[in-house]
Amino acid sequence: MNPNLLKQLAIVVKQGSLSRACEQLFITQPTLTRSIKQLEMRVGAPVLTRTRHGVIPTEIGARLAQIGERILAESEHGQEVIRQWHSGYKNEFIVGVDPLWEFATVAQMTAGFLAERAFVFHLRTGSAASQIRLLQEGELDFLLAPAHLTTPQQSLEREVLFRDRSGVFAGKRSQLLGQAGPVSVDQLEQQNWILAGASAGFLDGQQNLAGNEAAKIAFTGSIRSVLHLLETTDMLVRLPARLALMTGAVELSQLIEVQEDAGVRRDIALWLRAEDEEKPDFVKVRSVIKELVQTLDRTAPTFGLAL
């Protein structure tokens, strides 16, 4: 099958209109119509349905359009690879990044990667649980994520580079803020909790603090919403304390002292596949990332945490 037909179908579905698709493709509508008819002859069924508001895909049309989207993405990536080659870059590395790490360190990490002239970096943010699978499947080259994960880690190597410890943060409207002395577990059991990063193992041990009632809101792979809720509500959440404070979006006064809770380790590690460990380019990029993260560990404030 001609992949151009699938690419054209994907653009039609995305635009919802033959005329708008023609504008994007720089072709006439009769030409596009012939392409769609050619595809439908190959399928033996319609791939588009006309409505008052434009066109929508049939079931088979939607499935083929998804394939066309992937072909378009690969084509655009190919064009970018050519531009990279003409610019003198040797290779592109895809680095998975924990959402809180990305938010807290984006300025330093961006500056460090821009200073490395030989390579191009693609940063991909998402939950550690999902990204560890992408790393195993070869969709990522490196992963910056919690050192202790509750997901399978076969054939992976890790190196702990950044020290952190979990802590309980209270929203700015919480009555617990400003309380003299440590907060008791009994008091915590009466609070509304957010779960953050549950799939990444952030919350092991929280059941000892939050009581038996389940949290009603959970966020995985997102941090901005959690930080917004800490700004505007009375809710509680357990987060890697050093990184959370490094974002500047929460204040040290929101990190509450809890009786009999020192906070579990939440160190950040650099993960990679064992099979890539000795590849020359990987060795170089690993060194670049390691230096960036260890420099942050040495220079970033510790906020009085026992690290």
Summary of the structure (lengths in Angstrom):
residues: 307
radius of gyration: 24.6
end to end distance: 58.7
largest distance: 76.2
contacts: 948
relative contact order: 0.14
helix: 46%
strand: 21%
